[in-house]
Amino acid sequence: MTWSVWRVSPFITSIFFLLGVFTLYQVVYDGLKTFLHTKKIEIDDDLLNSWFGVIYMMVFIISMQATLTGTPISWQFVNFQLIALIFCAYFLNIRVKYYYFIPIVIAYMIFNGSIGYWES
C-alpha cells in the first residue's frame, strides 16, 4: 500500500506503526498500573510489565495475522511481526523466560497454518 499508493518507503511507515504500538502499550500499561495502585492491589510493577507485555504482544500479533490469513501476502508480514515483537520487548524492558513463549509460538503457527512447513 505505501509504495504503490503513497510513494513512501514501507520502512518509514513501519517505524511509525511500531512507535504507535509502543506508545499504545505505554499508555495502557500506565493506566493499568495506576488503576491497580488506586484500588490498593499490591503487585510488583516488573511482574505486571512482563505479563501485560506478553499478553499485549500476543494479541497484537494474532490480531494482525487474523486480518492477513488466507491472503497471498500473509507471509510478507511475518518478519514485520517478529521485528515488532523484538522491538517492543527490548524497549519496554519485558523480562520473561523464553520458554513461556513456546506455547504462544505454537498457537501462532497453528493459527497461521505454517506448522507443517519445514521453513517454520
C-alpha positions as CSV (number, residue, x, y, z in Angstrom):
1,M,0.0,0.0,0.0
2,T,2.6,2.5,0.9
3,W,4.8,2.0,-2.1
4,S,2.1,1.8,-4.7
5,V,-0.3,4.5,-3.3
6,W,1.7,7.0,-1.2
7,R,5.1,6.6,-2.8
8,V,6.6,6.3,0.7
9,S,9.0,3.6,1.7
10,P,7.4,0.8,3.8
11,F,10.4,1.2,6.2
12,I,9.2,4.7,7.1
13,T,5.6,3.7,7.7
14,S,6.8,0.6,9.6
15,I,8.7,2.8,12.0
16,F,5.7,5.0,12.7
17,F,3.5,1.9,13.1
18,L,5.8,0.4,15.6
19,L,6.1,3.7,17.5
20,G,2.3,3.8,17.7
21,V,2.2,0.2,19.1
22,F,4.9,1.1,21.6
23,T,3.0,4.3,22.7
24,L,-0.3,2.5,23.0
25,Y,1.4,-0.1,25.2
26,Q,2.9,2.6,27.5
27,V,-0.4,4.4,27.8
28,V,-2.4,1.3,28.6
29,Y,0.2,-0.1,31.0
30,D,0.5,3.2,32.9
31,G,-3.3,3.3,33.2
32,L,-3.5,-0.3,34.4
33,K,-0.7,0.3,36.9
34,T,-2.4,3.5,38.2
35,F,-5.7,1.7,38.5
36,L,-4.2,-1.2,40.4
37,H,-2.4,1.2,42.8
38,T,-5.5,3.2,43.3
39,K,-7.5,0.1,44.3
40,K,-4.7,-0.8,46.7
41,I,-3.9,-4.1,44.8
42,E,-0.4,-5.0,45.6
43,I,1.5,-6.3,42.6
44,D,5.1,-5.9,41.6
45,D,5.4,-3.4,38.7
46,D,8.0,-5.5,36.9
47,L,5.8,-8.6,37.1
48,L,2.8,-6.6,35.8
49,N,5.0,-5.1,33.0
50,S,6.2,-8.6,31.9
51,W,2.9,-10.3,31.9
52,F,0.9,-7.4,30.4
53,G,3.7,-7.1,27.7
54,V,3.4,-10.8,26.8
55,I,-0.4,-10.6,26.6
56,Y,-0.3,-7.3,24.6
57,M,2.2,-8.7,22.1
58,M,0.2,-11.9,21.7
59,V,-3.0,-10.0,21.0
60,F,-1.1,-7.6,18.7
61,I,0.5,-10.4,16.6
62,I,-2.6,-12.7,16.5
63,S,-4.9,-9.9,15.5
64,M,-2.6,-8.6,12.8
65,Q,-2.3,-12.1,11.4
66,A,-6.1,-12.6,11.6
67,T,-6.5,-9.9,9.0
68,L,-4.0,-11.5,6.7
69,T,-4.7,-15.2,7.0
70,G,-5.7,-16.6,3.6
71,T,-4.3,-13.8,1.5
72,P,-1.3,-14.3,-0.8
73,I,0.7,-11.7,1.0
74,S,0.4,-13.1,4.6
75,W,3.9,-14.5,4.6
76,Q,5.4,-11.0,3.9
77,F,4.2,-9.8,7.3
78,V,5.9,-12.5,9.4
79,N,9.2,-10.6,9.5
80,F,7.4,-7.4,10.4
81,Q,5.6,-9.1,13.2
82,L,8.9,-10.6,14.5
83,I,10.6,-7.2,14.4
84,A,7.6,-5.6,16.2
85,L,7.8,-8.3,18.9
86,I,11.6,-7.9,19.4
87,F,11.4,-4.1,19.2
88,C,8.7,-3.8,21.8
89,A,10.1,-6.5,24.1
90,Y,13.5,-4.8,24.1
91,F,12.5,-1.2,24.5
92,L,9.7,-2.0,27.0
93,N,12.2,-4.0,29.1
94,I,9.9,-7.0,29.2
95,R,11.8,-9.8,31.0
96,V,10.2,-13.2,30.6
97,K,11.8,-16.6,30.4
98,Y,12.0,-17.7,26.8
99,Y,10.1,-21.0,27.4
100,Y,6.9,-19.0,28.2
101,F,6.8,-18.0,24.5
102,I,6.8,-21.6,23.2
103,P,3.0,-22.2,23.6
104,I,2.4,-18.7,22.1
105,V,4.6,-19.6,19.1
106,I,2.9,-23.0,18.6
107,A,-0.5,-21.4,18.8
108,Y,0.5,-18.7,16.3
109,M,1.9,-21.3,13.9
110,I,-1.3,-23.4,14.1
111,F,-3.4,-20.2,13.5
112,N,-1.1,-19.1,10.7
113,G,-1.2,-22.6,9.1
114,S,2.6,-22.7,9.0
115,I,3.1,-25.6,11.5
116,G,3.5,-28.1,8.7
117,Y,6.1,-26.2,6.7
118,W,9.7,-27.1,7.1
119,E,10.7,-23.4,6.9
120,S,8.9,-22.7,10.1
